[in-house]
Amino acid sequence: MSGLLRTIASRAAPSLRQPTVVQRANLYSGPAKGKVGAAESVIGIGLFALAILGPAGWILAHLEDYKKKE
């Protein structure tokens, strides 16, 4: 039985010692390639807000329908 445990430990130990995923960040130090306008910013923020708050608003608007037992 100890031979089996040694075999399992010897195979598992290298993977436990070193990280299997190496993360590298892509950093750019230069300025942006193009400027983002005010209209683009408003549209982008509006779409993000709609995507996040839209489903919650739908549920709250139809809360009475969900409470009905049919």
Buried (B, 14 or more C-beta within 10 A) or exposed (E): EEEEEEEEEEEEEEEEEEEEEEEEEEEEEEEEEEEEEEEEEEEEEEEEEEEEEEEEEEEEEEEEEEEEEE
